[in-house]
Amino acid sequence: MGHKLKMEARALVLCGCACPFFVVPAPAKALDFSGGVSVGGIQIGPDPRLAVSPFAGLLWRRERNFLLEVHHMFSILPGERVGVHDRTAVSLLYAWKTGKVGLGPSLSIYSMPVCGIVICSRVVGIAPGSHAQVDWYFSEPLGVSVSANLDWAGGSSRVLRGNLMAMVTAGPVWRFGGKRNE
């Protein structure tokens, strides 16, 4: 038990030491933070499931209209058997004054119930994937975000056929800080 606590403490210290290095690469005026809550569906197995997904994004400008964003979304799949899907993506974005569009790779950690024709089971794992997102801001800080993700869930499962999970969500987004394109 003591060894596990030491490992967790080391992980927290390492994360605390590493976090400033991810924020330092850009001047403060070039940083932009966004966050919101999306609702949509995830297709895993034969039946789609509802997903409620709070998300946050941190981006910084490299050129006038091009940005690099780290986007994190944690999805809860409510129901009789609750599931979770936690995804982090790094996207290259093209931005203009009232919106942005981006595409990039993602990595997901998931634990979800899946029911096939005959059996139900819980699938748990880590999946690489791809992420696409479009944000449109209809007032200065407030807008709408639509996000799509496709993950490849490796391994063999009698329930999960094709090893693909697709998620599409939409909801409000708020952005804070940073310069806007004129």
Phi, psi and omega per residue, in radians:
M1 nan -0.731 -3.128
G2 -1.129 -0.610 3.127
H3 -1.121 -0.687 3.129
K4 -1.127 -0.732 3.118
L5 -1.114 -0.679 3.108
K6 -1.110 -0.728 3.129
M7 -1.097 -0.761 3.128
E8 -1.125 -0.715 3.117
A9 -1.105 -0.750 3.108
R10 -1.088 -0.714 3.128
A11 -1.097 -0.741 3.127
L12 -1.139 -0.729 3.118
V13 -1.126 -0.750 3.127
L14 -1.086 -0.750 3.106
C15 -1.111 -0.757 3.131
G16 -1.099 -0.601 3.117
C17 -1.351 -0.551 -3.056
A18 -1.471 -0.480 -3.057
C19 -0.981 -0.753 3.137
P20 -1.049 -0.495 -3.132
F21 -1.218 -0.416 3.119
F22 -1.429 -0.349 -3.097
V23 -1.695 -0.443 -3.022
V24 -1.166 -0.494 -2.954
P25 -1.022 -0.293 -3.078
A26 -2.199 2.645 3.038
P27 -1.057 2.693 -3.068
A28 -1.008 -0.637 -3.116
K29 -1.227 -0.276 -3.122
A30 -1.602 -0.095 3.126
L31 -1.439 2.576 3.123
D32 -2.495 2.339 3.136
F33 -2.100 2.377 3.073
S34 -2.356 2.714 3.131
G35 -2.818 2.824 3.133
G36 3.108 -2.931 3.095
V37 -2.347 2.193 3.119
S38 -1.941 2.720 3.050
V39 -2.244 2.416 3.134
G40 -3.045 -2.661 -3.080
G41 -2.280 2.665 3.032
I42 -2.144 2.296 3.100
Q43 -1.785 1.867 3.071
I44 -2.340 2.070 -3.025
G45 1.359 -2.772 -3.055
P46 -1.371 -0.342 -3.062
D47 -1.995 2.338 3.038
P48 -1.288 2.660 3.120
R49 -2.206 2.613 3.046
L50 -1.264 2.437 3.088
A51 -2.255 2.250 3.019
V52 -1.881 2.112 -2.881
S53 -2.322 1.720 2.937
P54 -1.227 2.520 -3.124
F55 -2.511 2.805 3.082
A56 -2.543 2.594 3.099
G57 -2.408 2.466 3.050
L58 -2.147 2.154 -3.126
L59 -2.330 2.750 3.058
W60 -2.468 2.615 -3.064
R61 -1.460 2.445 3.021
R62 -1.913 -0.683 3.059
E63 -2.255 -3.110 -3.095
R64 -0.974 -0.898 -3.061
N65 -1.929 -0.008 -3.118
F66 -1.856 2.394 -3.086
L67 -2.303 2.778 2.991
L68 -2.055 2.238 -3.065
E69 -2.241 2.431 2.926
V70 -1.812 2.107 -3.041
H71 -2.104 2.251 -3.123
H72 -2.150 2.296 3.120
M73 -2.330 2.276 3.085
F74 -1.984 2.019 -3.077
S75 -1.876 2.379 3.056
I76 -1.934 2.253 3.116
L77 -1.836 1.692 -3.071
P78 -1.265 2.922 3.107
G79 2.469 -2.958 3.141
E80 -1.059 -0.705 3.089
R81 -2.064 1.777 -3.054
V82 -1.203 2.497 3.070
G83 -2.250 2.836 3.086
V84 -2.358 2.598 3.115
H85 -2.467 2.012 -3.073
D86 -2.000 2.052 -3.032
R87 -2.209 2.398 3.008
T88 -2.148 2.330 -3.125
A89 -2.295 2.622 3.004
V90 -2.045 2.110 -3.033
S91 -2.177 2.561 2.936
L92 -1.654 2.168 -3.051
L93 -1.994 2.613 2.902
Y94 -1.944 2.221 -3.056
A95 -2.166 2.634 2.997
W96 -2.392 -3.119 -2.988
K97 -1.004 -0.680 -3.048
T98 -1.910 0.214 3.121
G99 -3.097 -3.119 3.092
K100 -2.765 2.676 3.085
V101 -2.384 2.417 -3.063
G102 -2.562 2.802 -3.136
L103 -2.590 2.482 3.111
G104 -3.120 3.093 3.126
P105 -1.373 2.780 3.124
S106 -2.472 2.883 3.055
L107 -2.399 2.234 -3.081
S108 -2.106 2.559 2.981
I109 -2.081 2.309 -3.031
Y110 -2.495 2.705 3.002
S111 -2.607 1.783 -3.008
M112 -2.413 2.511 3.013
P113 -1.354 2.419 3.116
V114 -2.351 2.309 3.112
C115 -2.014 2.234 3.036
G116 -1.617 -2.827 -3.137
I117 -1.183 -0.678 -3.047
V118 -1.917 -0.705 -3.007
I119 -2.146 2.720 3.018
C120 -2.028 2.526 -3.125
S121 -2.675 2.888 3.048
R122 -1.811 2.246 3.062
V123 -1.806 2.350 -3.093
V124 -2.344 2.392 3.094
G125 2.994 -2.958 3.099
I126 -2.146 2.369 -3.068
A127 -2.371 2.250 2.966
P128 -1.358 2.733 -3.134
G129 -2.907 -2.859 3.087
S130 -2.296 2.688 -3.007
H131 -2.358 2.379 3.027
A132 -2.312 2.508 -3.104
Q133 -2.610 2.481 3.045
V134 -2.252 2.240 3.058
D135 -2.078 2.385 3.058
W136 -2.248 2.160 -3.106
Y137 -1.774 1.982 -3.139
F138 -1.622 -0.225 2.933
S139 -2.410 2.900 -2.970
E140 -0.848 -0.977 -3.133
P141 -1.690 -0.231 -2.978
L142 -1.880 2.427 3.128
G143 -2.754 -2.901 3.129
V144 -2.164 2.410 3.133
S145 -2.124 2.337 3.030
V146 -2.108 2.231 -3.055
S147 -2.236 2.452 3.069
A148 -2.316 2.458 -3.126
N149 -2.445 2.439 3.061
L150 -2.214 2.099 -3.101
D151 -2.004 2.582 3.021
W152 -1.841 1.928 -3.138
A153 -1.615 1.729 -3.086
G154 -1.209 3.050 3.140
G155 1.618 -3.134 3.139
S156 -1.984 2.407 3.127
S157 -2.488 2.348 3.087
R158 -1.288 -0.268 -3.102
V159 -1.732 -0.777 -3.055
L160 -1.547 1.751 -3.136
R161 -1.553 2.442 3.103
G162 1.434 -0.252 3.096
N163 0.984 0.467 3.090
L164 -2.032 2.460 3.032
M165 -2.169 2.280 3.104
A166 -2.107 2.393 3.119
M167 -2.330 2.333 3.038
V168 -2.276 2.208 3.131
T169 -2.353 2.755 3.087
A170 -2.572 2.583 3.121
G171 3.083 -3.126 -3.130
P172 -1.253 2.640 3.085
V173 -2.364 2.469 3.060
W174 -2.085 2.432 3.064
R175 -2.104 2.554 -3.069
F176 -2.316 2.422 3.036
G177 1.320 -3.136 3.087
G178 1.359 2.919 3.100
K179 -1.612 2.559 3.060
R180 -1.772 2.552 3.067
N181 -1.244 2.438 -3.131
E182 -1.652 nan nan
